Every structure is written in structure tokens, then in C-alpha cells.
Amino acid sequence: MLEGAKRCRLLISVLGIATATCLAVGCGSSNGSFGSAALSKPEYIERAEAICTKINREAEAAATAWKKEFPGGAAEAEKHPDDGLRKVLIPALEREADQLEALVPPTGHEAVVASFVENLSQANKALREQGFKALPRSGAIDFKREAAAYGLKSCGKVL
């Protein structure tokens, strides 16, 4: 019985250390706000633009690599748009949505930011489930419009 009590104390100690570490580094929240201060609008835009620019570059590189998988190159790859959607576009949109969601929006701008990030997530889900035919009503157009109105120029370029 004493052995079980030792294990329990050890587990409690480990959990306490993990909790303290999480508190120190700010982990534990899906929206990135735990332990983080809200960004100003210019800071948010700067960070979001950096995220989107990086993802755009990665998507371009992934598209180039994907096209090389086909013996006929780009011309043959264009005959397989759903494959490109699945291997290139959807992963890029998912990373973009996840990373934008992790940014702490400016105080008072939470609803605006949540709206365009949700539209991006919905677009990604619709494209994943229904393919390119879902694009016009997927939320992608709303995402691009709302993000641009907020000041984001690079976000949504992969769409």
C-alpha cells in the first residue's frame, strides 16, 4: 500500500511541475491567449502577414513538388485538381487557420478576427469534404474579403 502512496505523490509532483511549466510558458489554450497579452492591431497584422507569407511560400513549393510527381509535369498535374487540393491546398489552409487562430487578437477586435478565421476554417472543411465545387459557398470569399478589410494582404492568397 505504501508503494501506491509513493506513486501517487510522485504523480502529483510531476503534474505540479508540468502545470508550473505551462503557466510559465503560456501553454494550455487553443486560442493562444493563456499567459499572453492581446496584440495591438499593427502587431496582429504584422504577425498574421508573416504567417500567411510563410504559408504562401510553403504552398508554392509544395505545388511545385506535387507537379513534379507527374510524368507529364504541370500539364498532367492540372488534370488532377482534387489531388492537388488534397495534397497542397488543404494542408496550407489548415496551417494558416491554426496559426491565425493561435494569435491573440487586439482587444475589441476579437469578433472580427474570430469571424474571418472561422470563415477560413469553414472553407477548408468544405473543400476537404466536397472538393473545388464547394469553393464559391465555402466561406473562402468571405475570409478573403474580411481579412483584406482588416488589413491582411497576404492571407488567403492560396485560395
PyMOL commands that set and color helices and strands:
alter all, ss='L'
color gray80, all
select helices_A, chain A and resi 2-25+41-68+73-77+81-102+110-137+140-150
alter helices_A, ss='H'
color red, helices_A
deselect
rebuild
show_as cartoon
